[in-house]
Amino acid sequence: MSQLNADKCYIFTDTETTGLDINFSQIIQIGSILTDESLHQENSQDIGCKVLPWIVPTPEAYLVHKKVESLKDESMSHYDMMKLLRSTWLDWSKGRNPVYITYNGHRFDEELFRRQFFWNLLPLYITNTLGASRLDMLPTLQLVANFFPDSLTLPIFEEGDVSMKLTDWSDANSIEIENAHDALADCVQMHELAKLILEKAKPVWQASIKGSTKTGNLEILQTEPFAMIGEVIRRKKFTYPVTFCGQNPKMNNEVAVADLYFDPDQLNDLTDTELLEQIGNSGTAIRKVRINKSLPVMPSDHIPNIDNHLDISHDQLIERARKIKENIKLQTRVSELLASNQINYPPPKHLEQTVYSGFPSDADDLWMERFHTLPWEERSKVLDGFEDSRYKELAERLVCVNQPNSVMPETMERYRNFVNQRLYDKGPWLSLEKALDKTRSMLVDATGERKEILQSLEKNLVEKSEFIKSVR
């Protein structure tokens, strides 16, 4: 349980996966490093698992991370890995408020964690509940690149382009790693860069930690006299002076900020239709941002030599920010327009895509706890106890993978049909046939380690094919 005045700890974490689709790829390795608030390392964890029967690995992913051990049966199960991860994180953060730190993780790793806790009937949320918060270091380094460019060595390319690859930042700052594209090695890189930022660009680190919570991000956007966004898009640096100007009442994670390079007086005379046209993600007078994710934003008065980053005078920006903050009518209009123009997405078609389609009932929560405490040979007896059909189907998959001899024939038949569908049917996932074709075409010119990796992958894919044919 979190404590209001408890110390923070930091948990740097990274994954290696079978592919890049957050719904249908599987985590096969997770690295984590625990530090105190001063970034002194206290512990680390490096765990991996074998590929699930219905997951088709992509050859491109394996050529990058080289985790061929995940293709072998003797590796840990995915279920055991996710349970161990959760228990370790909870143990590490006992009595403290953890900040979970990833790199580009709010788009990828965080979504994978939630989905794969879901697959294993474990609580989805851990990085933003019970006092925990989350930080994506990609926006942190964007702030460094824009506002503290002399604090670290930037990975600069031709014409001043800045790379945002983690390995490029590590190389530029002489951070030595043994295994690039390894989950734990990536944690080491994040940890070492964080230490440099804390030492040499402390205001960036402080803003990033504050922005690891929704409340903190909102406070930064409302800061006096104004805030600064510093982005790197396609290796180009962009900076904007902004201030808060509205919040979606139906979805309070969505906030609007006024770009102070636009004259706020002109906004008052716009019709609702015209004002709505000025609300967008970039290039408009009013930008939408998500405060539940890390943002490349910090208070303007924490940036040294702020005038060097501004296109108009500091005093003029202060005056424009004051007008926006005092214009409650404009803020109300913007908030109402945000609420009335939400996108309605189609309902998900596949179980893995329903991760956010409602929380489990109290009864299902209790039934999950019971499921986890029973020996595997007993779990098949409680499959019908779930109220939500999603959890029953996920529980069936778990039992069929981990204790297939304990299930009823009709349950095993449903499971075999599911695996067959995922391996051979067209869908948003990679099919077995396409993966084999890709792997074999790459093998034609492959040599050395690359050839060995592709051969291991081909062997695994053929074995999947032969297994499913034998049970059809």
Secondary structure as GFF3:
##gff-version 3
##sequence-region A 1 472
A	DSSP	beta_strand	8	17	.	.	.	ID=ss1
A	DSSP	beta_strand	27	36	.	.	.	ID=ss2
A	DSSP	beta_strand	41	48	.	.	.	ID=ss3
A	DSSP	alpha_helix	59	65	.	.	.	ID=ss4
A	DSSP	three_ten_helix	68	71	.	.	.	ID=ss5
A	DSSP	alpha_helix	78	92	.	.	.	ID=ss6
A	DSSP	beta_strand	97	102	.	.	.	ID=ss7
A	DSSP	alpha_helix	109	119	.	.	.	ID=ss8
A	DSSP	beta_strand	133	136	.	.	.	ID=ss9
A	DSSP	alpha_helix	137	147	.	.	.	ID=ss10
A	DSSP	three_ten_helix	158	160	.	.	.	ID=ss11
A	DSSP	alpha_helix	166	172	.	.	.	ID=ss12
A	DSSP	alpha_helix	183	200	.	.	.	ID=ss13
A	DSSP	alpha_helix	202	210	.	.	.	ID=ss14
A	DSSP	alpha_helix	214	221	.	.	.	ID=ss15
A	DSSP	beta_strand	227	233	.	.	.	ID=ss16
A	DSSP	beta_strand	236	247	.	.	.	ID=ss17
A	DSSP	beta_strand	254	259	.	.	.	ID=ss18
A	DSSP	three_ten_helix	264	267	.	.	.	ID=ss19
A	DSSP	alpha_helix	272	277	.	.	.	ID=ss20
A	DSSP	beta_strand	279	280	.	.	.	ID=ss21
A	DSSP	beta_strand	286	290	.	.	.	ID=ss22
A	DSSP	beta_strand	297	299	.	.	.	ID=ss23
A	DSSP	three_ten_helix	300	302	.	.	.	ID=ss24
A	DSSP	three_ten_helix	306	309	.	.	.	ID=ss25
A	DSSP	alpha_helix	314	326	.	.	.	ID=ss26
A	DSSP	alpha_helix	328	340	.	.	.	ID=ss27
A	DSSP	three_ten_helix	351	354	.	.	.	ID=ss28
A	DSSP	alpha_helix	362	373	.	.	.	ID=ss29
A	DSSP	alpha_helix	376	379	.	.	.	ID=ss30
A	DSSP	three_ten_helix	380	385	.	.	.	ID=ss31
A	DSSP	alpha_helix	389	402	.	.	.	ID=ss32
A	DSSP	three_ten_helix	404	406	.	.	.	ID=ss33
A	DSSP	alpha_helix	409	424	.	.	.	ID=ss34
A	DSSP	alpha_helix	432	443	.	.	.	ID=ss35
A	DSSP	alpha_helix	448	471	.	.	.	ID=ss36
###
